Amino acid sequence: MRLVFATGNQGKMREIREIMEDSGYEIVSMKEAGACPDIEENGTTFEENALIKAREVSKLLPDDLILADDSGLEVDALNKEPGIYSARYLGHDTPYSVKNADIIRRLEGKVGAERSARFVCAIAAVFPDGTEKVVRATIEGQIDFEEKGEHGFGFDPIFYVPELGCTTAEIPETEKNKISHRGKALKLMRRELLEHESTDRK
């Protein structure tokens, strides 16, 4: 079966292919599958937005397994901003270097636990038979005082993981996939996919 991931983000596609490479699915992006709907993500939670995306792409590709994620950064001191608006924070086309600098500026004077934050990832699946599954995973950390690291993308250079002693942009991608919010969520979703397949075979 073909697995279509509802994203145009090449960074996400690299992570997904790395984690799902031995799943037995042909993994393609929605663009590679020829589906590029204009999706309005008007949900109020990560889970709702992931399902909105998966359902819209499923309408165009009803014979494929569709996965979609909604993920973002929650900063506790900023009332969990940017949250579900992470990709749109300060505007869609604003470079992440600018977004990261703004978050660091807003946390000026705060230290340690006052800089607590987490990456959240919700992944939704819509199967050809109409079944829907949603999973959620997080990684806890803090906002660093400056950008560090050349790996990853987005907010990775400012997301510091105390137990690792570095940001998620300082971890090689194969290592990051083992502990990241998206890596954890994809592993949870793999279990859901296997469970659905075994139920289908009964």
N, C-alpha and C positions, 0 to 999 in steps of 0.2 A: 504494500500500500504506500501511496505517496503522502508524505507529511508536509503540509504547507504552513510555514510560519508567517504570521501576519505582521511583517515588519519590512522596512526598507533599510534598517540600520545594519551596516556590514559588521560592526563590532559585535552586535547581538548574534548575527548569523554565525560568526566564527565560534562564539561560545557554544551555541546550540549544536553545531556540527561536531565540536570537540566532545561534548558530553553525550550526545545521542548517536555517535558514529557507529556503534555496534548494536543499534536497536533493530536493525533490519529494515528500516524505512528509507526511502529515497527522500532526502531532506532538501526542500527548496524554499526560497522566499516567495512571498505573494507576487512580487514583480516578475520573478523567474517563471511563475506559474501563469502569468498573463492576467493577474487580477490586481488592479490598483484602485479600489473604490475610495471615494472621498468620505472618510468615516468621521462622524462627529462624536468625540469622546466626551459625552455629557453625563457620565456617571459620577457618583459622589464618593466612590471607593475604588481602590485598585482593582478589586474583584469585578465590580460592575463594568469598568472600562475594558478590562480584558475580555469579558464575555461579549460586550458590544462589538469589539473588533472581530472576534472569532465568528460570531453569528453573521456579520456582514460579508466576510470573505466566504463563509460556507454557502451563502446564497448563490455566489458566483461559481463555486467549485464544490457542488454537492456530493461528488463521488470521492472527495479527498478527506483525510483527517486534517482538521485545521487546529493549529495552536496559535494563541496570541497571548502576549504578556502586557502587563502594565506595571511599571516599576518606577521607583523614585527614592528620593532622599527625604527623610524626616529629621528635622533639627528641633530638639525639645525646647530649647530656649527661644525659638522663633515660632512657637505654637504649632510645631510639626510642619512648618513650611520647609521647602516648597511642595512637599507631598505629591498629590496627584497632578500638580501643575509643574513638576520638575522639568519636563521637556520644554514647557512654555515659559519658564521662569525668565523674566526680563525680556521676553520675546522669543519666538521660534528660531530666528536666525542669529540670535546673540551668541557669540563664541563662549564656550564653557570657561575659558580663562577669565572672562568678564563676570560670569555668573559666580565662579568660585571666589573671585576677589570680593564680590559684593557680600557673600555669606561670611567670609572671614572678617570683613569690615563690621558687619552687624553684630558679630560676637566679640568685638574689641573689649578687653577688660575681663573677659570670662576665662576661667581656667578649669582644667580637670573635668569633673563630672558636669560642670556647667556647660560644657561643650558637647554633651552626649547627643548622639545621632544614630540613625540606623538606615540601612538600605532595605527597602521592601520590594518584593516581587510577587505578583499574583499571576498565575498562568491558567488560562482557560482552554479547554479542548471541546470541540464540537465534532462528533463522529458522523459518518455518513448516515447512520441509522437515527440521528437526532439526539442521541445521548450527549449530555453535557457534564463536564467535570471541571472543578476549579480547585487549585491548591495555592498556598501562600507560604512564603519563607522570608526570613530576615537575617541580617548580620548586624550585630551591634558594634558601635565604635564611637569615635569622637571626631570633631572637626579640627584638623590640624591648623597651624598658624601660617602655613604657606604651602604652595603646591610642591609636591615631591613625587618623582617617579615618571617613567616614560611608558609604562605599560597601561593597559586598560583605556578607558575613555570617560567622557562626561565628568562626574564629580569624583572619580577615583583618586585624582591627585591630592584631594583635601580630606579624604576619608581615612582616618588613622585607626588602626586596630591595635589596641594596647597589648593584647597577648602575643601579637606578632611583632610588635615594635616597629611597624612601618605602615605606610598607606597602601591601599589596594592597587595603586598604580606602581608600586615598587615590587610587586609580586609577579613573577612570570605567569602568563595567562593559564598555562596548564595547572599551576598550583592554585591560582585564584579560583578556578572553576570548582575546586574541591570545597571551598569555604564561602564562596560568594552567595548572595541572596538568590541570584538567578540559577547558579549551579545547584543549590539546595532544592529550589522549586522544581527544576527540571528532573532531578532525581525522584522527587515525590510524584511528579507527573508520569515518569516512566513506570512507576509501580501501578498507577491508575490505568495506564495503557495496557500493561500486562494482564491486569485483573479483568479489564474489559474484553481482551482477546480470549482469555480462558473462559469467560462467561459465554462468549459467542460460540465457542467450540463445544459447549455442553449441549 
